[in-house]
Amino acid sequence: MNRQNLRRDARAHRRALSAKQQRQHAEAISKHLRNSFLLHHQHYAGYCATDGEVSLHALFKTLLTRAKHLYLPTLKPRTPALYFKPYDLAAPTTHNRFGIIEPATHQRFPAWALDVVFVPLVAFDTVGHRVGMGGGFYDRTFEFMRQNQRHTPKLVGVAHECQKYPYLSQQAWDIPLSYVVTEQRLYQFSSGLGTL
């Protein structure tokens, strides 16, 4: 299956989930993460869900209650890459050109200094490969991880189990995930580049 057809197939799977299933999956994923070693750090990046992605709202509340620092991605102008800006549930927000919520602040936090990044995805496989929406934003933002292994974030894909595929072919620029969490379990991959 080529990537265009794969994206269409996987997005249809997650859109087919009912609102109740979406809530149940988000709650199960938040519970998996609350009980995991992944919440023992300080600087976390998340995302605002769109198009059937798993909502991280419950996880955001957990992180902020535990006095963790939370950031959301914002689009860099004129380049397919991301900034990360501080966020809390009361922070003023705006919408980017894709209609996705971003913090309205001008403050930025460097991607290399993040501890854990919760990454949205369209599909993942059993060895940590990820297919996103096709813009390459996360791959370009975290390209530095190929050279700098001293301090690199853990990249944690967040998905519904129905987005799992046996194997996804990869491009040279794709950055592998360290983990994926679904409503069923937390997957750990040896191919990930995160070193914390």
N, C-alpha and C positions, 0 to 999 in steps of 0.2 A: 504494500500500500504506500503510495507516495505521501509526502507530508501534507499536501493540501487536503487529500481525502482523509488522512488520519485525523487532522484537526477537525474536519467536518464531523467525522464519526464520533470522536471523543467529546466534542462540545455538545452533540446531540444527546449522548448518554447522560451528561451531567445536567443538561437542561430538562431532561425527562424526569428528574427527581422531583417529587412533590415538595411543597413548602415544609410539610411535616418531616419528610426524610432529610431535607436540607438542615433543619434545626437539630434533628437527632444526630446527624453526622458531625455538625459543628460542635455539639456538646460532647460527643464521644472523643473527638480530636482534642478538644480543650482538656478533657480529663486525662488522656494519654500524656499530653505535654505537661500538665500540672504535676504529674507523678514521675516525671523523668528528670534526668541529670541536665537536660537542656535548659532548665529554668534556674540554673545555678550561676548564671552570668549577670552582666549589668546592662549591656547595650544591645537592644533588639530592634530589628526592622521588620515591619509587617507589610500589609497591603490592604486596601479596601476592596472587598469582593465585588465582582461584576460578572455577568454572563454565566451564572451557575457555579462560580467558584465558591469554595468553602468560606463562610464568614469567620473572621477572627475576632469578632466583637467580644465574646466571652473571654478569650485569651488576653485581649488588650486590658480588660478589667482586672484580670489576675495579675498581669505584669505591673500595672500601675498601683494596685493595692500592695504589692511587694516592693514598691519604691524602685522599680526598674526604670531605665530610660528607654523610651519608645520612639521610633522614627518611622516615617512613611516615605516611599519613593516619590520623587517629582521628576518630571521630564526636563532634561537639559535642553536649552534652546539650540536649534540647528544641528543637533547630533543625536543619534539613537542611543542615548545612555541616560543614567539616572543620577540625581542628587538624592540625599536623604535628609529630611528635615524633622525637627522635634515635633512630637504630637502627643496630645492627651485628648480625652473624650470631650472636653469643653473647648478645645482649640478652634479658632476660626479656620475655615477651609475654603477652598475654591475648587473648580473642576478644570481638568486639563482638556486638551483637544479631543481626547477619546471619551470624555464625560466621566472620568474617574476622579474621585475625591483626592485632593492634595492639601497639605497644610499651607496656610496663607503666609506664614512667616518667611523672612528672608534668611534666617539662620540655617546653617548647613552643618552636617556631621559627615566626616570622611568615611567612605565605604570600607576602607582598610581597617578602620578602628572599630567597626561593628563586631560583636561577638557571635550573634546568631541572626541569620536572615531567613525569614519565612517567605518562601518563593511560591507565587502562583504558577500553575502549569496547566497544560491541556492534556498531556499524557506523560506517563513515566513507565520505566521497565524495571525488571528485577535486578539490574546491576547499577542503577542510579542515573541512567540517561533520562533527559527531560526534553519534551517538546513544548515550547511556549506558543505564543500567538503569532510568532513569525517576525517580529520587529528586531530581535536580537538585543533588546535593552539590557537584560541581565547579563548576557554573555559579554557584552562590551564593558559593562560596568565592573565586572569581576575578572576581567582578563588579567589583571595584575596578579591574581592568585597563581598563575602558572610560573611566575618568577619568584614571588615572595612567599616562602613557606614558613617564615619566622612567626608571623602573626597573621592569620587569615581567618575570616569568619566561617562558621559552620553554615552551609547552605542547606536548608530544610524545606523540601517540597511539601506542599499541603494539597491534598487531593481526596476525591472520593475513590473508593476501591475500584469502582467501575471504570476509572481512567487508567488502570494498569494494563500493560501489554507485555507479552513475553519478551520481545526484543525490539528496540528502536535503533535504526541506523543513525549514526552521528556525523556531524560535519566537523572539520578541523577546529573551528572556533567555539564549539559547544563546551561549556563548563559543566562538569558532572556534579551531581548532588552528593552530599555526605549522608543525608537521611531523607526519607519521605514518611510523612504521617498521614494515615487515613483513618476512617472510623473504625477499622478493624485492628490496626496495629501500627507500630513504629518500625520502619525498615531502616537498617543501617547498611551502608555500602562501603567497600574498601576503595572504590574508585574516586570517592569524594576528595576534594582538595583542602577542606577545612582542617585546621591543625590544633585547635584549642583543646 
